Structures are given as structure tokens and as C-alpha cells.
Amino acid sequence: MSKSLFALFLVLLLVLISSEVFGGYTNVYIVNERGTNLILAELAVTKEEKERGLMFRKTLGTNEGMLFIFEKPSYLSFWMKNTYLSLGIVFIDENLRVIDVFYPDPLSTVPVGPSAKSLYVLEILKSTSMKLNIKKGDKVKFE
């Protein structure tokens, strides 16, 4: 194998490993009476990423979370199966407004969801959601 071909192979391998390990992230801003608050959110876009979510994780940073992105507004529900963290589940509509926030018990298999259609769902620590006072009507921005 020539040196340039080997170098190309290494670069491709690093790109594949980094995309698998680090995945995609985005900045999510919650805007309300507490100001503009930043959450660094891991993206859940594929079917597999959405199905796994934050299951099996034991830690999550104070200003970290996971943003689930769906193809079209739908009636969505989430549960906490195999999820050990105490989460706030924030349902967001296509106008980037919070529809509702739920605080299900860890490991619960009882689904929670709003009575309106959502396009996005943000999972963050319950303590962070409560500290930021995230509620229906709050504005959300992505970067």
C-alpha cells in the first residue's frame, strides 16, 4: 500500500470513528424570564438514535441533553424504560415553542406526552429543567 493511500485510509478511519464516538451536537437555547439559557444537545435523528435516547446512561452534565428531531409534527409520547436519570422531557412544536414539560420517574414504562403535536423533544436533567423554569410557551432556538 502506498503512503498516500495509507494516509487516506487513516483519515477516513478517523472520520468514521469520530462521527461514531462524538455524533452530532447542537446548541439549544431556552428563552424565558430566566434569560437565554444554553443546553448542549446531542442529536437523535435516526430511528436507532431515537429508540436508544438516553437509555443506560448514568451521568449527564447540568447543561447537556438530547434533542430528538422528527420528520413532521406528530402526537409523540416518551417513556423512561432503561433510563436511570431523572429527566425533564420538553416537547417543542414546529414554531419552536415549548408545548409541555414532563418529569416521569426513572425506569418508568408509563408513556408521557402532550395533547398537541410536537416536532422536537429535548431531554435534560430534571434539576436543570426546574432551575431554568422551563414551561409551556417558552421560546426555543437552535444553533
N, C-alpha and C positions, 0 to 999 in steps of 0.2 A: 504494500500500500504506500503510495507516495505521501510525502509530508503534507502537501496541501489537501489531499483527500482526507488524511487522518485529522488534520486541523478542522476541516469542515465537519467531519463526524463528531468531534469533541464539542464543537459549537452547537450542533443540532441536539446532541445528548444533553448539554447544559440547559438549553431552552426547554426541552421536554421535561427535565427534572424540575426546573424552577417553576414551570406552569403547573405541574402536578403538586409540588410541595406548597407553593405560595398562592396559587389560584388567583382569582380576580378580586379586587377590593375597590370600594368607592367611599367617598366621604358623604355622609348623610347628615344634614343639618335639620334639627328640630327648632322651629322658631315659635316662641310663645312669650308670655310675660316674664319668663326667666331669662330671656335673651335668645341668642342664636347659639345652639349647643351642638358640638361636633361628635359624631359617632363614626368610627372607622368600621365599615361593614364589609364582611366577606360576602361575595355574591353567590347566590344559589339560583342558577339559571337552568341547568339541565335537569331532567327528570330525576336522575340519581342524586344530584346535589340537593334537590328539594326533598326527596324522600329521606335522606340521611339528616339534613339540617344540623342541629347542634347535639344530636344523639351521641351518647357515650363520652361526651366531654366533661371534664371535671373542673375546668377553670375557664374563665372568660374575663378579659380586662374590663375595668369600670366603664370606659368609653368605647367598647368594642361590641360588635354584634354581627348578625347575619341578615342580609337583605334578600328576600325571595322576590323574584321578578316573574310575573305571569304574562302570558301572551295577550290576554284580553280580560277586562273586568269580569269577575265571577263571584259567586257566593262561595267563600272559602271557609274551611274550618281546619284547625290545627289541634294536635294533642301532644302530650308530653311523654309518650312511650319511649323508654330508654334514655330519657333526658333527665340528668341529675341536677341541673342548675335550676335555681328559682328565676324564672324569666317573666318579663313583660312582653306580651305579644301585641304589637302595634299594627293594626290594619289600616291601610292607606288607599285612598281612591285614585282615580285617573287624574284628578285635579290637584294631586299632591296635598291632600288634607287628611288628617287623621280621622278615621271613621269611629274607631273604638279601640280600647286597650283592655286586655285580659291578663289575669295573673293566676293561671292554673297551677295546681300543686305539681311538684316534680314527680315524674313517673306516672302521672295520671293518664288513663286511656279514655277519659271523657273529652270529646271534642269541644272546642270553643270557637266562636266566630260571630261576626256581626250580622245584622239583618239586611245590610246593604252590600253591594258588590265592591270587591277590592281588586286592585291591580298589583299592589305591593304589600308585603308583610315584613316588618322589621322585628327581629327577636333581639332583645337586650336584657341585661340583668334587671330583675325586678327592682332592686335598690336604685339603680340608675334611672329607671323609668319614673319611680316615685320621687326621687330627688329633683328630677327635671320637670316634674308635674305634667307629664305628657297626658293630654286629654283630647277628647273629640273636638275637632275644629282647628287644632294646631296645624301650622303650615310645615311642610317638609320640602327640603331642597336636596338635590343630588349634585355631586361634582365629580 
